[in-house]
Amino acid sequence: MAHDDGGSKILTPTRALAAFAAQLTPEQIPASVMDRTLDLFVDWAGSAIAGSPSRAVRTIADFAKLMGPADGPSEVLINGARTSPYFAAMVNAAASHVVEQDDLHNSSVLHPATVVFSPALAVAQALGASGRELLTAAVAGYEVGIRVGEFLGRSHYKVFHTTGTAGTLGAAAAVGRLLKLTPEQMLQAFGSAGTQAAGLWEFLRDAADSKQLHTAHAASAGLASAYLARDGFTGAQAILEGAQGMAAGMSTDADVARLTAGLGTRWATAETSFKFHASCRHTHPAADALLKAMQDHHLAASDIAHVTTLVHQGAIDVLGAVTIPETIHQAKFSMGSVLGLIANGGVADLAQFEGVLARDDVASFRDRVTMALDPEVDAAYPARWIGKVMVETTDGRRIEARVDDPKGDPTNTLSREELTAKARSLIRFGGRADDAVLVERLWHVGALNAIGALTA
């Protein structure tokens, strides 16, 4: 059995993952992965600013203002306020997840950016870290969070919001790397982060605000865990695979080998997908497939009598909780509402969702959409998110369409031009007019000697 650098402790999977995160250097990361990490950062920052109008986000921001310092080294992106790293991470994580445009890693079903960049930026600003150090820390956070999500498996995601659970360890890894934790300190940070991991899907049934709390908590709890570990605070050393650890309490299909598979050779960061539609990622494959069917067969919404989306079980588990959406955010988790926007205009972007609850054409189309479990799609998930639809037309035709690589996947990714356009749109949605200047500043963050204010 392998041992750690001290030669006295068994190199368990949790310990190996902690050592990787603590010892990762910029030189070890391929240039293409660093470039993709910058892409992910720009995409995340746009999403964070776009969260500004959200009532739920403003409530969390008000809480942070009440509880936090009146000034500090770290930036709240929705309003430019300065506060402590802890509260900046909290607000930015809530803000960057609410408009449903932040990234997703397929096989872990994790939204890494919101729980990694939020605490990493806040701490980088507090430390005066360089852009290169920020991106390196982000890679550590992505690699850890993604592997923990993959380790916890499909059974975990059925009940738990993986971004709130696995994301807590991703946050701890990113902050721990910025704080230059030793492998042993990083292990302790993982233990503290894992014992605080939380986030349940039940909120969808009530159109509750909990999803923003999940990411706010994951980012701030992971940050706190890293700072505590730096000062000697200890956590469980086998928090992931231990007899009473996360897998024991949160999964029935955990695969411990996934925690360390390909560490340092497989860069999961670069596998992360960008979100094209402003909705839950589970709706995207079907949305792309329906759009393909309509374009290929020159269909209008009025030509469609019924759509059956052929989906994986995870889509049914998450989207099945929403029948008639009561809020805009809940509509983003309604397969029928998303396809209604696609059918009646070809896009499901932020602007279209703003009026979705009042649209009779969308409501009418929603009633014509059902989900059905498809063995091929389910077997491929979560490594691949295949989109398949069966369209029945008003004149009696049955049309099938499929998309193997939804828009935004690594094999069908967004170019930097598309990412720039997306970021500018997100920033405008957040109420800022000087979006071009700000986006240009974001693209150059990796070259900064010290991370300062981004939105000033």
PLY file of the C-alpha trace (Angstrom):
ply
format ascii 1.0
element vertex 456
property float x
property float y
property float z
element edge 455
property int vertex1
property int vertex2
end_header
0.00 0.00 0.00
1.28 3.46 -0.87
2.21 5.95 1.82
2.21 9.72 1.99
5.29 11.93 2.06
5.69 11.34 5.78
5.84 7.59 5.23
3.58 6.79 8.16
0.03 7.17 6.89
-1.84 5.00 4.39
-2.51 6.88 1.17
-6.28 6.49 1.19
-8.36 7.91 -1.68
-9.36 10.98 0.33
-5.74 11.58 1.35
-4.52 11.15 -2.23
-7.09 13.62 -3.52
-6.11 16.12 -0.82
-2.42 15.77 -1.67
-3.15 16.36 -5.35
-5.09 19.55 -4.62
-2.48 20.86 -2.19
0.50 20.19 -4.45
-0.94 21.20 -7.83
1.26 23.74 -9.64
0.56 25.84 -12.74
3.33 24.02 -14.57
1.51 20.70 -14.17
-1.62 21.99 -15.87
-1.67 21.83 -19.69
-1.98 25.21 -21.39
-5.22 24.12 -23.05
-6.72 23.38 -19.62
-5.65 26.78 -18.28
-7.22 28.39 -21.32
-10.46 26.49 -20.75
-10.41 27.51 -17.09
-10.30 31.15 -18.15
-13.28 30.47 -20.45
-15.12 29.00 -17.49
-14.23 32.00 -15.32
-15.62 34.53 -17.81
-18.78 32.45 -18.15
-19.15 32.29 -14.36
-18.61 36.01 -13.79
-21.33 36.84 -16.29
-23.71 34.49 -14.53
-22.89 36.04 -11.16
-23.68 39.56 -12.34
-26.86 38.32 -14.05
-28.12 37.17 -10.65
-28.48 40.75 -9.48
-32.25 41.14 -10.08
-33.13 37.95 -8.19
-35.13 38.47 -5.00
-33.56 35.37 -3.44
-30.06 36.62 -4.18
-30.81 40.08 -2.83
-32.11 38.47 0.37
-28.84 36.61 0.82
-26.92 39.80 0.00
-28.90 41.69 2.64
-28.09 38.96 5.15
-24.40 39.22 4.29
-24.52 43.00 4.70
-26.18 42.62 8.09
-23.75 39.98 9.36
-20.54 40.93 7.60
-18.17 43.88 7.77
-19.09 47.18 6.17
-15.94 47.00 4.08
-13.42 44.36 3.18
-11.00 43.02 0.56
-13.47 40.92 -1.42
-16.04 41.97 -4.00
-19.75 41.23 -4.27
-20.22 41.13 -8.02
-23.91 42.03 -8.12
-23.37 45.48 -6.63
-19.64 46.12 -6.22
-19.86 46.10 -2.42
-16.77 45.09 -0.43
-16.91 42.60 2.39
-15.04 39.63 3.88
-14.10 36.66 1.69
-16.66 34.52 3.50
-19.65 36.73 2.71
-18.47 37.63 -0.79
-18.22 33.93 -1.58
-21.69 33.37 -0.17
-23.39 36.07 -2.24
-21.50 35.42 -5.45
-22.26 31.71 -5.27
-25.96 32.37 -4.83
-25.96 34.92 -7.64
-24.07 32.81 -10.17
-26.47 29.88 -9.94
-29.88 31.54 -10.11
-30.29 32.32 -13.82
-29.35 28.73 -14.77
-26.56 29.75 -17.14
-23.56 28.52 -15.14
-21.53 25.54 -16.34
-22.13 21.83 -15.75
-19.86 18.79 -15.76
-21.75 15.88 -17.28
-20.59 12.72 -15.55
-20.56 14.27 -12.06
-23.77 16.29 -12.63
-21.98 19.11 -10.83
-22.08 22.85 -11.52
-18.44 23.54 -10.60
-18.03 27.26 -11.34
-20.55 28.57 -8.86
-18.97 26.76 -5.90
-15.34 27.04 -7.03
-14.85 30.50 -8.53
-17.03 32.23 -5.92
-14.79 31.40 -2.95
-11.59 31.37 -5.04
-12.07 34.92 -6.33
-13.00 36.21 -2.88
-9.89 34.73 -1.31
-7.63 35.70 -4.21
-8.74 39.31 -3.77
-8.10 39.12 -0.02
-4.61 37.68 -0.52
-3.64 39.75 -3.53
-3.05 36.51 -5.41
-2.19 36.56 -9.11
-4.51 35.57 -11.91
-2.38 32.50 -12.54
-2.74 31.46 -8.91
-6.51 31.98 -9.13
-6.81 29.76 -12.21
-4.60 27.08 -10.67
-6.73 27.05 -7.52
-9.84 26.81 -9.67
-8.47 23.75 -11.46
-7.82 22.12 -8.08
-11.41 22.88 -7.08
-12.89 21.58 -10.32
-10.84 18.38 -10.27
-11.78 17.61 -6.65
-15.44 18.58 -6.87
-16.00 16.67 -10.10
-14.38 13.50 -8.78
-16.39 13.63 -5.55
-19.57 14.04 -7.59
-18.67 11.07 -9.79
-17.78 9.03 -6.69
-21.16 9.68 -5.04
-23.00 8.42 -8.11
-26.52 8.50 -9.50
-28.22 7.38 -6.31
-26.87 10.44 -4.52
-28.23 12.83 -7.14
-31.71 11.36 -6.87
-32.13 13.02 -3.45
-29.15 15.37 -3.03
-28.18 18.40 -5.11
-24.62 17.37 -5.91
-23.47 20.97 -6.38
-24.36 21.64 -2.75
-22.66 18.48 -1.47
-19.64 17.63 -3.61
-19.29 21.34 -4.29
-18.37 21.97 -0.66
-15.19 19.94 -1.12
-14.45 21.64 -4.43
-14.67 24.99 -2.66
-12.36 23.78 0.11
-9.83 22.53 -2.43
-9.72 25.82 -4.34
-9.37 27.96 -1.22
-6.92 25.54 0.33
-4.71 25.79 -2.73
-4.72 29.61 -2.49
-3.87 29.38 1.22
-1.03 26.99 0.34
-2.28 24.29 2.69
-0.09 21.25 3.15
-1.50 17.88 2.05
-2.30 17.11 5.69
-4.08 20.44 6.19
-6.00 19.94 2.96
-7.15 16.56 4.24
-8.46 18.20 7.40
-10.24 20.83 5.29
-11.93 18.06 3.29
-13.11 16.47 6.52
-14.69 19.70 7.73
-16.20 20.45 4.31
-17.68 16.99 3.91
-19.37 16.97 7.28
-21.16 20.20 6.30
-22.17 19.05 2.79
-25.89 19.55 2.20
-28.60 20.22 -0.36
-31.91 18.40 -1.00
-34.09 18.47 -4.11
-37.37 18.79 -2.21
-37.35 22.56 -2.72
-38.43 22.14 -6.35
-41.90 21.00 -5.32
-42.54 24.29 -3.53
-40.74 26.69 -5.89
-38.57 27.50 -2.86
-35.33 29.52 -2.90
-33.16 26.72 -1.51
-31.05 26.16 -4.63
-29.37 29.52 -4.07
-28.77 28.61 -0.44
-27.15 25.33 -1.53
-24.44 27.08 -3.50
-24.06 29.94 -1.01
-23.53 27.44 1.78
-21.21 25.17 -0.20
-18.93 28.05 -1.18
-18.76 29.66 2.25
-18.54 26.38 4.19
-15.73 25.13 1.94
-13.91 28.44 2.40
-14.30 28.29 6.17
-13.08 24.68 6.23
-9.85 25.66 4.46
-9.15 28.61 6.76
-9.88 26.49 9.84
-7.55 23.76 8.63
-4.78 26.31 8.12
-5.06 27.16 11.80
-4.98 23.56 13.01
-8.68 22.63 13.07
-9.10 18.94 12.30
-11.71 17.02 10.33
-12.51 13.39 9.57
-9.66 11.86 7.58
-11.86 9.49 5.57
-14.85 11.77 5.13
-15.60 10.38 1.67
-15.11 6.61 1.90
-15.23 6.07 5.69
-17.71 3.80 7.44
-19.79 6.81 8.49
-18.69 9.20 5.79
-20.45 10.82 2.88
-20.85 7.70 0.76
-22.23 5.72 3.68
-24.90 8.29 4.38
-25.59 9.70 0.93
-25.12 7.00 -1.70
-25.84 3.38 -2.54
-23.65 3.17 -5.65
-20.49 5.03 -4.63
-17.36 4.04 -6.54
-14.22 4.86 -4.60
-11.97 4.32 -7.62
-13.44 7.43 -9.22
-11.87 9.67 -6.57
-8.34 9.19 -7.85
-8.74 7.85 -11.40
-6.52 9.79 -13.78
-5.34 12.36 -11.25
-2.86 14.57 -13.07
-3.49 12.98 -16.48
-7.24 13.26 -17.03
-8.25 16.92 -16.69
-11.93 16.85 -15.83
-11.98 20.65 -15.84
-11.73 20.61 -19.64
-14.72 18.24 -19.87
-17.08 20.83 -18.41
-20.01 21.99 -20.54
-21.31 25.53 -21.02
-25.04 26.11 -20.79
-26.67 27.44 -23.94
-30.30 27.57 -22.81
-31.19 29.45 -19.60
-32.76 26.41 -17.97
-31.97 23.24 -16.06
-29.40 21.25 -18.01
-31.72 18.22 -18.03
-33.96 20.09 -20.47
-31.20 20.96 -22.94
-30.86 17.68 -24.88
-34.60 17.53 -25.56
-34.71 21.24 -26.43
-31.96 20.77 -29.02
-33.65 17.65 -30.41
-37.03 19.39 -30.72
-35.42 22.35 -32.46
-33.73 19.96 -34.89
-37.05 18.21 -35.62
-38.80 21.50 -36.27
-36.04 22.84 -38.51
-35.57 19.61 -40.47
-39.30 19.21 -41.10
-40.27 22.91 -41.26
-42.70 22.62 -38.34
-44.45 25.41 -36.47
-45.71 25.04 -32.92
-49.25 24.79 -34.27
-48.22 21.74 -36.33
-47.30 19.77 -33.21
-49.95 17.71 -31.42
-47.65 16.05 -28.87
-43.99 15.70 -27.97
-42.55 12.76 -26.04
-39.10 13.49 -24.71
-37.05 10.30 -24.32
-34.90 10.97 -21.28
-32.67 9.53 -18.57
-33.99 8.83 -15.07
-32.21 11.84 -13.60
-34.32 14.14 -15.76
-37.49 12.50 -14.51
-36.31 12.68 -10.90
-35.58 16.42 -11.08
-38.01 17.77 -13.65
-40.88 15.50 -12.66
-41.37 17.51 -9.48
-42.59 20.51 -11.50
-46.04 20.33 -13.09
-47.37 23.88 -13.41
-44.52 26.31 -12.61
-45.28 29.10 -10.16
-42.07 31.12 -10.59
-39.67 31.90 -13.42
-37.00 29.81 -11.72
-39.36 26.86 -11.41
-40.28 27.23 -15.10
-36.63 26.54 -15.88
-37.19 23.10 -14.37
-40.33 22.45 -16.41
-39.62 20.39 -19.52
-42.89 21.52 -21.07
-42.21 25.20 -20.46
-38.71 25.03 -21.93
-39.94 23.17 -25.02
-42.81 25.63 -25.26
-40.31 28.46 -25.61
-38.32 26.50 -28.18
-41.44 25.69 -30.20
-42.71 29.26 -30.12
-39.57 31.15 -31.02
-36.60 28.80 -31.19
-34.83 30.09 -28.08
-35.06 29.64 -24.32
-32.84 32.50 -23.18
-33.04 34.88 -20.24
-35.25 37.37 -22.03
-37.76 34.73 -23.07
-38.03 33.35 -19.56
-38.86 36.76 -18.11
-42.38 36.57 -19.55
-42.83 32.81 -19.59
-45.49 32.57 -16.85
-47.88 34.87 -18.70
-47.59 33.21 -22.10
-50.63 31.19 -23.14
-48.76 29.69 -26.11
-46.12 28.25 -23.79
-48.72 26.93 -21.33
-50.64 25.32 -24.18
-47.51 23.64 -25.51
-46.47 22.53 -22.04
-49.62 20.42 -21.83
-48.53 18.61 -25.01
-45.19 17.46 -23.59
-44.47 14.27 -21.65
-41.26 12.57 -20.50
-40.55 8.86 -20.97
-37.57 6.84 -19.78
-35.43 5.68 -22.69
-33.03 2.75 -22.10
-30.35 4.02 -24.49
-30.40 7.56 -23.10
-30.44 6.30 -19.52
-27.55 3.89 -20.09
-25.42 6.66 -21.60
-26.14 9.12 -18.74
-24.39 10.83 -17.03
-21.28 10.47 -19.20
-23.34 11.51 -22.23
-26.57 13.53 -22.34
-28.35 12.34 -25.49
-31.42 14.23 -26.67
-34.27 12.26 -28.28
-37.82 13.35 -29.03
-40.85 11.77 -30.69
-43.05 14.41 -32.31
-46.65 13.69 -33.32
-47.98 16.24 -35.79
-51.55 17.46 -36.20
-51.67 15.81 -39.63
-50.79 12.39 -38.21
-47.03 12.13 -38.82
-44.58 10.70 -36.27
-41.19 12.38 -36.43
-38.12 11.27 -34.47
-35.10 13.46 -33.82
-31.96 13.09 -31.76
-28.94 15.13 -30.76
-25.91 13.27 -29.43
-23.96 16.34 -28.33
-26.12 19.19 -26.98
-24.92 22.72 -27.67
-22.31 23.63 -25.06
-20.87 20.15 -24.55
-17.08 19.85 -24.99
-17.67 18.18 -28.36
-20.08 20.97 -29.39
-18.68 23.79 -27.32
-19.10 27.55 -27.36
-16.33 29.53 -29.04
-14.72 32.46 -27.27
-16.76 34.75 -29.49
-19.94 33.00 -28.36
-18.80 33.09 -24.74
-18.12 36.81 -25.02
-21.57 37.42 -26.48
-23.12 35.30 -23.75
-21.23 37.11 -21.00
-22.24 40.51 -22.37
-25.87 39.41 -22.49
-25.68 38.12 -18.91
-24.10 41.35 -17.67
-26.74 43.46 -19.38
-29.40 41.29 -17.77
-27.79 42.13 -14.44
-28.30 45.83 -15.12
-24.81 46.96 -16.13
-24.34 49.03 -19.28
-20.54 48.94 -19.63
-20.50 45.25 -20.46
-17.91 45.32 -23.27
-15.24 46.92 -21.07
-15.99 44.59 -18.20
-15.89 41.45 -20.33
-12.56 42.52 -21.80
-11.25 42.92 -18.24
-12.48 39.42 -17.38
-10.66 37.88 -20.34
-7.37 39.30 -19.03
-7.70 38.16 -15.42
-5.15 35.39 -15.88
-2.43 37.95 -16.63
-2.98 40.00 -13.49
-0.18 40.15 -10.93
-2.73 40.74 -8.17
-6.48 40.25 -8.37
-8.31 43.44 -7.53
-11.85 44.65 -8.08
-13.37 43.41 -11.33
-16.53 45.51 -11.63
-15.25 48.90 -10.44
0 1
1 2
2 3
3 4
4 5
5 6
6 7
7 8
8 9
9 10
10 11
11 12
12 13
13 14
14 15
15 16
16 17
17 18
18 19
19 20
20 21
21 22
22 23
23 24
24 25
25 26
26 27
27 28
28 29
29 30
30 31
31 32
32 33
33 34
34 35
35 36
36 37
37 38
38 39
39 40
40 41
41 42
42 43
43 44
44 45
45 46
46 47
47 48
48 49
49 50
50 51
51 52
52 53
53 54
54 55
55 56
56 57
57 58
58 59
59 60
60 61
61 62
62 63
63 64
64 65
65 66
66 67
67 68
68 69
69 70
70 71
71 72
72 73
73 74
74 75
75 76
76 77
77 78
78 79
79 80
80 81
81 82
82 83
83 84
84 85
85 86
86 87
87 88
88 89
89 90
90 91
91 92
92 93
93 94
94 95
95 96
96 97
97 98
98 99
99 100
100 101
101 102
102 103
103 104
104 105
105 106
106 107
107 108
108 109
109 110
110 111
111 112
112 113
113 114
114 115
115 116
116 117
117 118
118 119
119 120
120 121
121 122
122 123
123 124
124 125
125 126
126 127
127 128
128 129
129 130
130 131
131 132
132 133
133 134
134 135
135 136
136 137
137 138
138 139
139 140
140 141
141 142
142 143
143 144
144 145
145 146
146 147
147 148
148 149
149 150
150 151
151 152
152 153
153 154
154 155
155 156
156 157
157 158
158 159
159 160
160 161
161 162
162 163
163 164
164 165
165 166
166 167
167 168
168 169
169 170
170 171
171 172
172 173
173 174
174 175
175 176
176 177
177 178
178 179
179 180
180 181
181 182
182 183
183 184
184 185
185 186
186 187
187 188
188 189
189 190
190 191
191 192
192 193
193 194
194 195
195 196
196 197
197 198
198 199
199 200
200 201
201 202
202 203
203 204
204 205
205 206
206 207
207 208
208 209
209 210
210 211
211 212
212 213
213 214
214 215
215 216
216 217
217 218
218 219
219 220
220 221
221 222
222 223
223 224
224 225
225 226
226 227
227 228
228 229
229 230
230 231
231 232
232 233
233 234
234 235
235 236
236 237
237 238
238 239
239 240
240 241
241 242
242 243
243 244
244 245
245 246
246 247
247 248
248 249
249 250
250 251
251 252
252 253
253 254
254 255
255 256
256 257
257 258
258 259
259 260
260 261
261 262
262 263
263 264
264 265
265 266
266 267
267 268
268 269
269 270
270 271
271 272
272 273
273 274
274 275
275 276
276 277
277 278
278 279
279 280
280 281
281 282
282 283
283 284
284 285
285 286
286 287
287 288
288 289
289 290
290 291
291 292
292 293
293 294
294 295
295 296
296 297
297 298
298 299
299 300
300 301
301 302
302 303
303 304
304 305
305 306
306 307
307 308
308 309
309 310
310 311
311 312
312 313
313 314
314 315
315 316
316 317
317 318
318 319
319 320
320 321
321 322
322 323
323 324
324 325
325 326
326 327
327 328
328 329
329 330
330 331
331 332
332 333
333 334
334 335
335 336
336 337
337 338
338 339
339 340
340 341
341 342
342 343
343 344
344 345
345 346
346 347
347 348
348 349
349 350
350 351
351 352
352 353
353 354
354 355
355 356
356 357
357 358
358 359
359 360
360 361
361 362
362 363
363 364
364 365
365 366
366 367
367 368
368 369
369 370
370 371
371 372
372 373
373 374
374 375
375 376
376 377
377 378
378 379
379 380
380 381
381 382
382 383
383 384
384 385
385 386
386 387
387 388
388 389
389 390
390 391
391 392
392 393
393 394
394 395
395 396
396 397
397 398
398 399
399 400
400 401
401 402
402 403
403 404
404 405
405 406
406 407
407 408
408 409
409 410
410 411
411 412
412 413
413 414
414 415
415 416
416 417
417 418
418 419
419 420
420 421
421 422
422 423
423 424
424 425
425 426
426 427
427 428
428 429
429 430
430 431
431 432
432 433
433 434
434 435
435 436
436 437
437 438
438 439
439 440
440 441
441 442
442 443
443 444
444 445
445 446
446 447
447 448
448 449
449 450
450 451
451 452
452 453
453 454
454 455
